[in-house]
Amino acid sequence: MSTPVAVSPPALDLDDIHALIRNESAAVDREIGKRLDSDIVLINQLGRYIIQSGGKRLRPAVLLLAAKALGYTGQAHVVLATVIEFIHTATLLHDDVVDGSGLRRGRASANAVFGNEASVLVGDFLYSRAFEMMVEIQNLRVMEILAKATNTIAEGEVMQLINCNDPDIEEAQYLAVIRSKTAKLFEAAAELGGVLGASPAAEPLLAAYGRHLGTAFQLIDDALDYGRDNARLGKNIGDDLAEGKTTLPLIHVLRTGTAAERALVRSAIEQGGLEQIAGVVAAIESTQAIAYTAARAEGEADLARAALTPLPDSPYKQALLDLAYFSVHRDH
């Protein structure tokens, strides 16, 4: 593991970043509303429930900023940012059904309100609507990136399912899951900016940026799962443990903890549930597992920033650099 370098405070704050793409983001919101429209009332209700539930819209923002960083002036970035948000939302709907989650972004999950069947089917609708929209762009490279991304995300979901309740998962296996399940859509979003900017040389650079940014983001999410106060995160403490997920804080305890701590965490993963959450959190704290996970996230953020070095300087590039900072230095 590389040692993270000292990181200067961001040049832009989050308000500055949002201001750079305020018009484009508003256009994405309008596009979402238009594309969610269906003669099926339940699709409208459930789709709007999850889309309007207060998500960060980070993935669409990455696409918009990447395209603008390369001087793109058309409108396809608005359509593709909507596609990215629809794919992301579809994965959330399906995730919550698979995980049996009752809370999403601080309120009842869609499956808790509308039922599992409706959540799965509306997730399928969002996927199919996303593919309708990407065809409109009439760019085979766009289709290739998004088709590969959705397939990789599905593989990541299956890998995570296989790994549930397995305390012998190693760090490399864990990273493979989050790079497929979470980071791949960040990667696709950033890479599409390179496609729209007509810069083949920038595509792999932006793809690497998105991959490392998404990995850092998920590492921090997994660390925050064991925070003492998860209210701002919109979930309950130990949700991952309750589902039997072996995330990096637990892997670190299993690798460095005392025999008693390792036995406790192993048992908690195998059994799922939250009966042993107090002891697990104590073991995480005593082994500094959160600090370790945060350091790994900072290392990924370093790699994300480094990938952008060859791009020309601009406020949009600076915003992408600063998003890597905020992906790590956040509490929700």
Contacts in CASP RR format, 6 or more apart in sequence:
PFRMAT RR
TARGET T0000
AUTHOR 0000-0000-0000
METHOD contacts of the structure
MODEL  1
MSTPVAVSPPALDLDDIHALIRNESAAVDREIGKRLDSDIVLINQLGRYI
IQSGGKRLRPAVLLLAAKALGYTGQAHVVLATVIEFIHTATLLHDDVVDG
SGLRRGRASANAVFGNEASVLVGDFLYSRAFEMMVEIQNLRVMEILAKAT
NTIAEGEVMQLINCNDPDIEEAQYLAVIRSKTAKLFEAAAELGGVLGASP
AAEPLLAAYGRHLGTAFQLIDDALDYGRDNARLGKNIGDDLAEGKTTLPL
IHVLRTGTAAERALVRSAIEQGGLEQIAGVVAAIESTQAIAYTAARAEGE
ADLARAALTPLPDSPYKQALLDLAYFSVHRDH
1 295 0 8 1.000
1 296 0 8 1.000
1 299 0 8 1.000
2 299 0 8 1.000
2 302 0 8 1.000
4 295 0 8 1.000
4 298 0 8 1.000
4 299 0 8 1.000
4 301 0 8 1.000
4 302 0 8 1.000
5 302 0 8 1.000
7 298 0 8 1.000
7 301 0 8 1.000
7 302 0 8 1.000
7 325 0 8 1.000
9 325 0 8 1.000
10 321 0 8 1.000
10 322 0 8 1.000
10 325 0 8 1.000
10 326 0 8 1.000
11 318 0 8 1.000
11 321 0 8 1.000
11 322 0 8 1.000
12 20 0 8 1.000
12 315 0 8 1.000
12 318 0 8 1.000
12 319 0 8 1.000
12 322 0 8 1.000
14 326 0 8 1.000
16 319 0 8 1.000
17 61 0 8 1.000
17 65 0 8 1.000
17 319 0 8 1.000
17 322 0 8 1.000
17 323 0 8 1.000
18 25 0 8 1.000
18 61 0 8 1.000
20 65 0 8 1.000
20 68 0 8 1.000
20 315 0 8 1.000
20 316 0 8 1.000
20 319 0 8 1.000
21 61 0 8 1.000
21 64 0 8 1.000
21 65 0 8 1.000
21 68 0 8 1.000
24 64 0 8 1.000
24 68 0 8 1.000
24 77 0 8 1.000
24 78 0 8 1.000
24 81 0 8 1.000
25 57 0 8 1.000
25 60 0 8 1.000
25 61 0 8 1.000
25 64 0 8 1.000
27 75 0 8 1.000
27 78 0 8 1.000
28 57 0 8 1.000
28 60 0 8 1.000
28 64 0 8 1.000
28 78 0 8 1.000
28 81 0 8 1.000
28 82 0 8 1.000
28 85 0 8 1.000
31 78 0 8 1.000
31 79 0 8 1.000
31 81 0 8 1.000
31 82 0 8 1.000
32 51 0 8 1.000
32 82 0 8 1.000
32 85 0 8 1.000
32 86 0 8 1.000
33 48 0 8 1.000
33 51 0 8 1.000
35 82 0 8 1.000
35 86 0 8 1.000
35 129 0 8 1.000
35 133 0 8 1.000
36 43 0 8 1.000
36 44 0 8 1.000
36 47 0 8 1.000
36 48 0 8 1.000
36 51 0 8 1.000
36 129 0 8 1.000
37 44 0 8 1.000
38 44 0 8 1.000
38 125 0 8 1.000
42 114 0 8 1.000
42 118 0 8 1.000
42 122 0 8 1.000
43 122 0 8 1.000
43 125 0 8 1.000
45 114 0 8 1.000
46 110 0 8 1.000
46 114 0 8 1.000
46 118 0 8 1.000
46 119 0 8 1.000
46 122 0 8 1.000
47 89 0 8 1.000
47 110 0 8 1.000
47 122 0 8 1.000
47 126 0 8 1.000
49 110 0 8 1.000
49 113 0 8 1.000
49 114 0 8 1.000
50 89 0 8 1.000
50 92 0 8 1.000
50 93 0 8 1.000
50 104 0 8 1.000
50 110 0 8 1.000
51 85 0 8 1.000
51 89 0 8 1.000
53 104 0 8 1.000
53 105 0 8 1.000
53 107 0 8 1.000
54 105 0 8 1.000
55 105 0 8 1.000
57 85 0 8 1.000
58 186 0 8 1.000
58 217 0 8 1.000
58 323 0 8 1.000
58 327 0 8 1.000
59 84 0 8 1.000
59 85 0 8 1.000
59 88 0 8 1.000
59 185 0 8 1.000
59 186 0 8 1.000
59 189 0 8 1.000
60 81 0 8 1.000
60 82 0 8 1.000
60 84 0 8 1.000
60 85 0 8 1.000
60 189 0 8 1.000
61 81 0 8 1.000
61 323 0 8 1.000
62 186 0 8 1.000
62 189 0 8 1.000
62 190 0 8 1.000
62 210 0 8 1.000
62 213 0 8 1.000
62 320 0 8 1.000
62 323 0 8 1.000
63 77 0 8 1.000
63 80 0 8 1.000
63 81 0 8 1.000
63 84 0 8 1.000
63 189 0 8 1.000
63 190 0 8 1.000
63 192 0 8 1.000
63 193 0 8 1.000
64 77 0 8 1.000
64 78 0 8 1.000
64 81 0 8 1.000
65 316 0 8 1.000
65 319 0 8 1.000
65 320 0 8 1.000
65 323 0 8 1.000
66 189 0 8 1.000
66 190 0 8 1.000
66 191 0 8 1.000
66 192 0 8 1.000
66 193 0 8 1.000
66 194 0 8 1.000
66 206 0 8 1.000
66 209 0 8 1.000
66 316 0 8 1.000
66 320 0 8 1.000
67 77 0 8 1.000
67 192 0 8 1.000
67 193 0 8 1.000
67 194 0 8 1.000
67 196 0 8 1.000
67 197 0 8 1.000
68 77 0 8 1.000
68 314 0 8 1.000
68 316 0 8 1.000
69 311 0 8 1.000
69 312 0 8 1.000
69 314 0 8 1.000
69 316 0 8 1.000
69 317 0 8 1.000
69 320 0 8 1.000
70 193 0 8 1.000
70 194 0 8 1.000
70 196 0 8 1.000
70 197 0 8 1.000
70 198 0 8 1.000
70 199 0 8 1.000
70 202 0 8 1.000
70 311 0 8 1.000
71 197 0 8 1.000
72 193 0 8 1.000
72 196 0 8 1.000
72 197 0 8 1.000
72 198 0 8 1.000
74 196 0 8 1.000
76 137 0 8 1.000
76 139 0 8 1.000
76 196 0 8 1.000
77 192 0 8 1.000
77 193 0 8 1.000
77 196 0 8 1.000
79 133 0 8 1.000
79 136 0 8 1.000
79 137 0 8 1.000
80 133 0 8 1.000
80 134 0 8 1.000
80 137 0 8 1.000
80 142 0 8 1.000
80 192 0 8 1.000
80 196 0 8 1.000
81 189 0 8 1.000
82 133 0 8 1.000
83 130 0 8 1.000
83 133 0 8 1.000
83 134 0 8 1.000
83 146 0 8 1.000
84 185 0 8 1.000
84 188 0 8 1.000
84 189 0 8 1.000
84 192 0 8 1.000
86 126 0 8 1.000
86 127 0 8 1.000
86 129 0 8 1.000
86 130 0 8 1.000
86 133 0 8 1.000
87 126 0 8 1.000
87 127 0 8 1.000
87 130 0 8 1.000
87 146 0 8 1.000
87 149 0 8 1.000
87 150 0 8 1.000
87 153 0 8 1.000
87 185 0 8 1.000
88 185 0 8 1.000
89 123 0 8 1.000
89 126 0 8 1.000
90 123 0 8 1.000
90 124 0 8 1.000
90 126 0 8 1.000
90 127 0 8 1.000
90 130 0 8 1.000
91 153 0 8 1.000
91 157 0 8 1.000
91 185 0 8 1.000
92 104 0 8 1.000
93 110 0 8 1.000
93 111 0 8 1.000
93 119 0 8 1.000
93 120 0 8 1.000
93 122 0 8 1.000
93 123 0 8 1.000
93 126 0 8 1.000
94 119 0 8 1.000
94 120 0 8 1.000
94 123 0 8 1.000
94 157 0 8 1.000
95 101 0 8 1.000
95 157 0 8 1.000
96 102 0 8 1.000
96 104 0 8 1.000
96 109 0 8 1.000
96 110 0 8 1.000
96 111 0 8 1.000
96 112 0 8 1.000
96 119 0 8 1.000
97 111 0 8 1.000
97 116 0 8 1.000
97 119 0 8 1.000
97 120 0 8 1.000
98 157 0 8 1.000
98 161 0 8 1.000
99 243 0 8 1.000
100 111 0 8 1.000
100 243 0 8 1.000
101 109 0 8 1.000
101 111 0 8 1.000
101 112 0 8 1.000
101 239 0 8 1.000
102 108 0 8 1.000
102 109 0 8 1.000
102 111 0 8 1.000
102 112 0 8 1.000
103 109 0 8 1.000
103 112 0 8 1.000
103 234 0 8 1.000
103 235 0 8 1.000
103 236 0 8 1.000
103 239 0 8 1.000
104 110 0 8 1.000
104 234 0 8 1.000
104 235 0 8 1.000
105 234 0 8 1.000
106 231 0 8 1.000
106 234 0 8 1.000
106 235 0 8 1.000
109 119 0 8 1.000
110 118 0 8 1.000
110 119 0 8 1.000
110 122 0 8 1.000
111 118 0 8 1.000
111 119 0 8 1.000
114 122 0 8 1.000
127 150 0 8 1.000
130 146 0 8 1.000
131 146 0 8 1.000
134 142 0 8 1.000
134 143 0 8 1.000
134 146 0 8 1.000
135 143 0 8 1.000
139 195 0 8 1.000
141 195 0 8 1.000
142 192 0 8 1.000
142 195 0 8 1.000
145 188 0 8 1.000
145 191 0 8 1.000
145 192 0 8 1.000
145 195 0 8 1.000
146 188 0 8 1.000
146 192 0 8 1.000
148 188 0 8 1.000
149 184 0 8 1.000
149 185 0 8 1.000
149 187 0 8 1.000
149 188 0 8 1.000
152 180 0 8 1.000
152 184 0 8 1.000
153 180 0 8 1.000
153 181 0 8 1.000
153 184 0 8 1.000
153 185 0 8 1.000
155 180 0 8 1.000
156 177 0 8 1.000
156 180 0 8 1.000
156 181 0 8 1.000
157 181 0 8 1.000
159 176 0 8 1.000
159 177 0 8 1.000
159 180 0 8 1.000
159 181 0 8 1.000
160 177 0 8 1.000
160 181 0 8 1.000
160 245 0 8 1.000
163 169 0 8 1.000
163 173 0 8 1.000
163 174 0 8 1.000
163 177 0 8 1.000
163 245 0 8 1.000
163 246 0 8 1.000
164 243 0 8 1.000
164 244 0 8 1.000
164 245 0 8 1.000
165 244 0 8 1.000
165 269 0 8 1.000
165 270 0 8 1.000
165 271 0 8 1.000
165 272 0 8 1.000
166 246 0 8 1.000
166 269 0 8 1.000
167 246 0 8 1.000
167 250 0 8 1.000
167 254 0 8 1.000
167 265 0 8 1.000
167 266 0 8 1.000
167 269 0 8 1.000
167 270 0 8 1.000
169 246 0 8 1.000
169 251 0 8 1.000
170 251 0 8 1.000
171 248 0 8 1.000
171 251 0 8 1.000
174 246 0 8 1.000
174 247 0 8 1.000
174 248 0 8 1.000
174 251 0 8 1.000
175 215 0 8 1.000
178 215 0 8 1.000
178 218 0 8 1.000
178 219 0 8 1.000
178 222 0 8 1.000
179 211 0 8 1.000
179 215 0 8 1.000
181 218 0 8 1.000
182 214 0 8 1.000
182 215 0 8 1.000
182 217 0 8 1.000
182 218 0 8 1.000
183 210 0 8 1.000
183 211 0 8 1.000
183 212 0 8 1.000
183 213 0 8 1.000
183 214 0 8 1.000
183 215 0 8 1.000
183 217 0 8 1.000
183 218 0 8 1.000
184 211 0 8 1.000
186 210 0 8 1.000
186 211 0 8 1.000
186 213 0 8 1.000
186 214 0 8 1.000
186 217 0 8 1.000
187 207 0 8 1.000
187 208 0 8 1.000
187 210 0 8 1.000
187 211 0 8 1.000
187 214 0 8 1.000
188 207 0 8 1.000
189 210 0 8 1.000
190 206 0 8 1.000
190 207 0 8 1.000
190 209 0 8 1.000
190 210 0 8 1.000
190 213 0 8 1.000
190 320 0 8 1.000
191 203 0 8 1.000
191 204 0 8 1.000
191 206 0 8 1.000
191 207 0 8 1.000
191 210 0 8 1.000
193 206 0 8 1.000
194 202 0 8 1.000
194 203 0 8 1.000
194 206 0 8 1.000
195 203 0 8 1.000
201 310 0 8 1.000
202 310 0 8 1.000
202 311 0 8 1.000
205 307 0 8 1.000
205 308 0 8 1.000
205 310 0 8 1.000
205 311 0 8 1.000
206 307 0 8 1.000
206 308 0 8 1.000
208 303 0 8 1.000
208 304 0 8 1.000
208 307 0 8 1.000
209 304 0 8 1.000
209 305 0 8 1.000
209 307 0 8 1.000
209 308 0 8 1.000
209 320 0 8 1.000
209 324 0 8 1.000
210 304 0 8 1.000
210 307 0 8 1.000
211 304 0 8 1.000
212 300 0 8 1.000
212 301 0 8 1.000
212 303 0 8 1.000
212 304 0 8 1.000
212 307 0 8 1.000
212 324 0 8 1.000
213 300 0 8 1.000
213 301 0 8 1.000
213 304 0 8 1.000
213 323 0 8 1.000
213 324 0 8 1.000
213 327 0 8 1.000
214 300 0 8 1.000
214 304 0 8 1.000
214 327 0 8 1.000
215 297 0 8 1.000
215 300 0 8 1.000
216 297 0 8 1.000
216 298 0 8 1.000
216 299 0 8 1.000
216 300 0 8 1.000
216 301 0 8 1.000
216 304 0 8 1.000
216 324 0 8 1.000
216 327 0 8 1.000
216 328 0 8 1.000
217 297 0 8 1.000
217 327 0 8 1.000
219 248 0 8 1.000
219 293 0 8 1.000
219 294 0 8 1.000
219 296 0 8 1.000
219 297 0 8 1.000
219 300 0 8 1.000
220 293 0 8 1.000
220 294 0 8 1.000
220 297 0 8 1.000
220 327 0 8 1.000
220 328 0 8 1.000
220 330 0 8 1.000
221 233 0 8 1.000
222 240 0 8 1.000
222 247 0 8 1.000
222 248 0 8 1.000
222 249 0 8 1.000
222 293 0 8 1.000
223 248 0 8 1.000
223 249 0 8 1.000
223 290 0 8 1.000
223 293 0 8 1.000
223 294 0 8 1.000
223 297 0 8 1.000
224 230 0 8 1.000
224 233 0 8 1.000
224 331 0 8 1.000
224 332 0 8 1.000
225 233 0 8 1.000
225 235 0 8 1.000
225 237 0 8 1.000
225 238 0 8 1.000
225 239 0 8 1.000
225 240 0 8 1.000
225 241 0 8 1.000
225 247 0 8 1.000
225 249 0 8 1.000
226 237 0 8 1.000
226 238 0 8 1.000
226 249 0 8 1.000
226 280 0 8 1.000
226 281 0 8 1.000
226 284 0 8 1.000
226 289 0 8 1.000
226 290 0 8 1.000
227 237 0 8 1.000
227 281 0 8 1.000
227 290 0 8 1.000
228 237 0 8 1.000
228 281 0 8 1.000
230 236 0 8 1.000
230 237 0 8 1.000
230 238 0 8 1.000
232 331 0 8 1.000
232 332 0 8 1.000
233 331 0 8 1.000
233 332 0 8 1.000
234 332 0 8 1.000
236 242 0 8 1.000
237 277 0 8 1.000
237 281 0 8 1.000
238 274 0 8 1.000
238 277 0 8 1.000
238 280 0 8 1.000
240 247 0 8 1.000
241 250 0 8 1.000
241 268 0 8 1.000
241 269 0 8 1.000
241 272 0 8 1.000
241 273 0 8 1.000
241 274 0 8 1.000
241 277 0 8 1.000
241 280 0 8 1.000
242 272 0 8 1.000
242 273 0 8 1.000
242 274 0 8 1.000
243 272 0 8 1.000
244 269 0 8 1.000
244 272 0 8 1.000
244 273 0 8 1.000
246 269 0 8 1.000
248 289 0 8 1.000
248 292 0 8 1.000
248 293 0 8 1.000
248 296 0 8 1.000
249 284 0 8 1.000
249 289 0 8 1.000
249 290 0 8 1.000
249 292 0 8 1.000
249 293 0 8 1.000
250 265 0 8 1.000
250 269 0 8 1.000
250 280 0 8 1.000
250 284 0 8 1.000
250 289 0 8 1.000
252 284 0 8 1.000
252 287 0 8 1.000
252 289 0 8 1.000
252 292 0 8 1.000
252 293 0 8 1.000
253 261 0 8 1.000
253 262 0 8 1.000
253 265 0 8 1.000
253 280 0 8 1.000
253 283 0 8 1.000
253 284 0 8 1.000
253 287 0 8 1.000
253 289 0 8 1.000
254 262 0 8 1.000
254 265 0 8 1.000
254 266 0 8 1.000
256 287 0 8 1.000
256 289 0 8 1.000
257 283 0 8 1.000
257 286 0 8 1.000
257 287 0 8 1.000
261 283 0 8 1.000
261 286 0 8 1.000
261 287 0 8 1.000
264 276 0 8 1.000
264 279 0 8 1.000
264 280 0 8 1.000
264 283 0 8 1.000
265 280 0 8 1.000
265 283 0 8 1.000
267 276 0 8 1.000
268 275 0 8 1.000
268 276 0 8 1.000
268 277 0 8 1.000
268 280 0 8 1.000
283 289 0 8 1.000
284 290 0 8 1.000
294 328 0 8 1.000
297 327 0 8 1.000
297 328 0 8 1.000
298 328 0 8 1.000
301 324 0 8 1.000
301 325 0 8 1.000
301 327 0 8 1.000
301 328 0 8 1.000
304 324 0 8 1.000
305 321 0 8 1.000
305 324 0 8 1.000
308 317 0 8 1.000
308 320 0 8 1.000
308 321 0 8 1.000
311 317 0 8 1.000
END
